[in-house]
Amino acid sequence: MFRVLVVAFVVAVHILGVSVGISVATGAVLTVFHTSRELFFLLTAFVLSYNYGGREQISWRRFWRKRYALIVPAYIAWSLIYFVADPQQLRPVTEALLHFAGDLLTGTAKYQLYFLLVTMQLYLAFPLLRWLLHKTAGHHLALFAVAGAYQLALTLAIQQHLVTTGLIGAWLRYPDALLPSYLFYVVAGAIAAWHFERLSGFCRRHATLAGPVFALGLCAGLGSYAAEIAIAAQSPPAATAVFQPALVVETLCFGWALLTLSLRWADSGARHRRIVSAGADGSFGIFLAHPLLLQGLLALAGTTGVLTAIRSASGLLQLAALLGVGVPLIYGLSGLLVTIVRRSPLSLPLTGRRALRPAVPRLRLKSANSTN
């Protein structure tokens, strides 16, 4: 459930950011959904630490071989797909090849592919993260606090352009595709996995706080957004930028509230479990494919006049159309595409998962004393 919700946040960000201009109303909603990036990396670190954090013996060569065998083919395949989908990049050939090589190095073939580049860096650094968890056992609260202070200082430095020269200046100008830009969320996810039994118990005991905590996150994000527009006189696109100090608080609140919601869903019988499980299984493929379907849908909406009508509507009507219709439609179409691909030889490079094997029918054997 948590994975499905995070990917829905990602899809919403891209639909809002690409379909219409960022108005004051749109920027406010983007401020909420922009936590998807941080939650994505928090969840990735959580899964790795939950699966490998407590093991005594780990072959890191085998770990890296297994992890990179899933993500590298998908990264290359989708970088190529999105590169070809933009015909302006294909001529002349020499420049096109250099441009594609640059896309592979920077994760810029499409606006979501740098997520994979950061994930690959996390795989490489995971032995160090695991070592840190073991070395600081009993002091994880202090580790959490130090990482949080680092993240607040980093986002403030990015927001205020405190350093503009040298390697640090280059990092602060283009922080999106580098793992150190998300250190706190990686550490928080790893600590949550280490203490998951205690954390889940706490969530269950205090489930009624999920709503207020989520509201606190909303207040932090929207309050910061409003202050930057009203006091700092920033434009909505600038005020809704991802690296904001308030986003640290917003992400923690949303992460805890979504985890509590997911636990309550599981404890209450997990309604529509098959649908949610299918969404979770295909979430990575949906994440990879949804910009391509969005690009096609926008082209269709443009030729039919629908996109013009949406862009000329009021901000609230835009949000209603894009969130109420656009997000479920793109999510559903992406899920359908992934479901089809998962049963084909293209599953690994297009969804990051090995192909599903067809179910083998069970044969009913007659008992020994049965007659023909």
GIWO-V71385 format. One record per backbone hydrogen bond with DSSP energy under -0.5 kcal/mol. NH is the residue of the N-H (numbers start at 1). CO is the residue of the C=O. If there is no record, write none. Layout:
nh & co
NH & CO
NH & CO
This chain:
nh & co
5 & 1
6 & 2
7 & 3
8 & 4
9 & 5
10 & 6
11 & 7
12 & 8
13 & 9
14 & 10
15 & 11
16 & 12
17 & 13
18 & 14
19 & 15
20 & 16
23 & 21
27 & 23
28 & 24
29 & 25
30 & 26
31 & 27
32 & 28
32 & 29
33 & 29
34 & 30
35 & 32
36 & 33
37 & 34
38 & 34
39 & 35
40 & 36
41 & 37
42 & 38
43 & 39
44 & 40
45 & 41
46 & 42
47 & 43
48 & 44
49 & 45
50 & 46
51 & 47
52 & 48
53 & 49
55 & 52
60 & 58
63 & 59
64 & 60
65 & 61
66 & 62
67 & 63
68 & 64
69 & 65
70 & 66
70 & 67
71 & 67
72 & 68
74 & 70
75 & 71
76 & 72
77 & 73
78 & 74
79 & 75
80 & 76
81 & 77
82 & 78
83 & 79
84 & 80
85 & 81
86 & 83
87 & 85
89 & 86
90 & 87
96 & 92
97 & 93
98 & 94
99 & 95
100 & 96
101 & 97
102 & 98
103 & 99
104 & 100
105 & 101
106 & 102
107 & 103
108 & 103
113 & 110
114 & 107
115 & 112
116 & 113
117 & 113
118 & 114
119 & 115
120 & 116
121 & 117
122 & 118
123 & 119
124 & 120
125 & 121
126 & 122
128 & 125
129 & 125
130 & 126
131 & 127
132 & 128
133 & 129
134 & 130
135 & 131
136 & 132
137 & 134
139 & 136
143 & 139
144 & 140
145 & 141
146 & 142
147 & 143
148 & 144
149 & 145
150 & 146
151 & 147
152 & 148
153 & 149
154 & 150
155 & 151
156 & 152
157 & 153
158 & 154
159 & 155
160 & 156
161 & 157
162 & 157
169 & 165
170 & 166
171 & 167
172 & 168
173 & 169
174 & 170
178 & 175
181 & 178
182 & 179
183 & 180
186 & 182
187 & 183
188 & 184
189 & 185
190 & 186
191 & 187
192 & 188
193 & 189
194 & 190
195 & 191
196 & 193
199 & 195
200 & 196
201 & 197
202 & 198
203 & 199
204 & 200
205 & 201
206 & 202
207 & 204
209 & 206
210 & 207
212 & 208
213 & 209
214 & 210
215 & 211
216 & 212
217 & 213
218 & 214
219 & 215
220 & 216
221 & 217
222 & 218
223 & 219
224 & 220
225 & 221
226 & 222
227 & 223
228 & 224
229 & 225
230 & 226
231 & 227
232 & 227
234 & 228
239 & 235
240 & 236
241 & 238
244 & 242
247 & 244
248 & 244
248 & 245
249 & 245
250 & 246
251 & 247
252 & 248
253 & 249
254 & 250
255 & 251
256 & 252
257 & 253
258 & 254
259 & 255
260 & 256
261 & 257
262 & 258
263 & 259
264 & 260
265 & 261
266 & 262
267 & 263
268 & 264
269 & 266
270 & 265
273 & 270
276 & 272
277 & 273
278 & 274
279 & 275
280 & 276
281 & 277
282 & 278
283 & 280
286 & 282
287 & 283
288 & 284
289 & 285
290 & 286
292 & 289
293 & 289
294 & 290
295 & 291
296 & 292
297 & 293
298 & 294
299 & 295
300 & 296
301 & 297
302 & 298
303 & 299
304 & 300
305 & 301
306 & 301
307 & 301
309 & 305
310 & 306
311 & 307
312 & 308
313 & 309
313 & 310
318 & 314
319 & 315
320 & 316
321 & 317
322 & 318
323 & 319
324 & 319
324 & 320
325 & 321
326 & 321
327 & 322
329 & 325
330 & 326
331 & 327
332 & 328
333 & 329
334 & 330
335 & 331
336 & 332
337 & 333
338 & 334
339 & 335
340 & 336
341 & 337
342 & 338
343 & 340
344 & 341
347 & 344
350 & 346
351 & 347
352 & 347
352 & 348
353 & 347
356 & 342
361 & 359
365 & 363
370 & 367
